[in-house]
Amino acid sequence: MRTLVFVLSASLIASLCLFAQANNNAKDAGPAKISGKALYGEHCAFCHGADAKGGGPFAASLKVWPPDLTNLKKKNGGTFPELHVAEVIDGEFQGPSHGSREMPIWGPEFRSAAHGKSDSAQVRIKALVRHIESVQE
């Protein structure tokens, strides 16, 4: 019985060590692990919807319906407005002339979550912009 407990304990410890090592390797990988699609799912889909068309589960509770993000290129004469999208996501550079906004300002949160140059707020914003660009109709 003691041998069985020892073997199970040793297996559990070995598994935990491998899991911790895999987690550390993922953290060290930097921007390659930052997925715009995952960021979209975590920060945007609640309002803009999984399909980016504006019908997420929180949309009905907002004062203004979230825009359809799949037609930004079409609305901008066939050119994706990359800089504008990045500025809207960051949010800190929009002045009060734009009025109040319901959309959260993600720049400070991304800066707070960043772990250095390879995982900066700008890396996260760019990944998110690239994902939004990839869903254009």
N, C-alpha and C positions, 0 to 999 in steps of 0.2 A: 504494500500500500504506500509506504514512504517513497519507494522508487517511482511509482506512478505520479505522486504529487510532485516529486522533484522534476520528472520529465515534463509534466504539464507546466510547471512554473518556469522551467528553463525555456520551453517553447514560447510561452507568453512573453517572457523578457526579450528573447531573440526577436519576436515579431514586433514588439514595441520599439526596439532599437532600429530595426529595418524601416519601420514607419517614420521614426524621427529623422533618420538619415535621408529618406526620400523627401520629407518635408523640407529639410535644409537644402537639399539639392534643388528643389523647386524654387525656393526663395532666392538662391544664388543665380538662378537662370535669368533673372531680371525681366526685361521687356518682352522676351519671347513668351513668357507666361501670362502677359497682360492681354486678355482677349477683349476686343471691342464688343463682340457679341455677348460675352458674359457681363461686361460692364453695363451694356444696354439692358440686359435682363434684370440686373440688380438695381439699376437707378432710373430707368426710363420706361420700361414696359408697363409699370403699374398705371401710368397715365396714358402713354402713347400706344399701348397695346403691344402684344408680342409680334404682331405683323407691322407695327409702326404706322398704322393708319389712324391712330387717335382714339381708339375705343378700349383703352385698358380698364381694369376693374375699378380704378379710382376716378375715371373720367367724369362720371355722372355727378360726383360730389364737388366738382370744381365749378367756379363761377364762369370760366371760359373753357369751352371744349378744347382739349389739346389738339394741335394741328397734325394733319397727316404728314408724316415725315418722308413718305415715299415719292412725293411729287415736288420736292424742293428744286431739283434740277430743271424740271419742266417749267415751274413758275419763274425760274431765273434764266429763261431764254436758252435752255439746253446746257448750261454750265452749272455744275454743282457749286454752291456758295460756301466753299470750305472754310474760309476765314470767318464768315458770319456765323456759321454753325459752331465753330470753335469758341467764338466770343459769347454766344448765347449759352453754351454749356458752362463755360468758365464763369460768366455772370458778373465778375467783379469789375469789368471794364465798361459796363453799360451805365451810363449816367442817369440821373433822375428824370431827364427829359423823356425817357421811354415810359415813364409811369411805373406803377407797381407791377409786379409780376408774381404769378402764382408758382411758376416753375422754380424749383430749388436752385440755388447757386451752387454748382458742384465744384468749382475751382478750389475754394477753401477746404472742402472735404477731401478732395483728391490730394491737395498739398499736405494735409494732415496725415493721410494714409501713405504717402510716398516714403520710400526707404532709401533715397539717395538719387544720384543722377540717372542711373539706369532704370529707375522707377519713379520718375518725377510726375507731377500733375500734368505736365505737357505730354508726356508719353501716354498717359491714360486718356487725356482729351483727344489726342491724335488717333488713338485706337478706336475710340468711340465715334469720332468723325468718319473714319474709314468704314466702320460698320454701317453707319447711316448712309454713306455714299453707296455702299454695296446693295442697299435695298431700294434704290431709285428705280422707278418704272420707266 
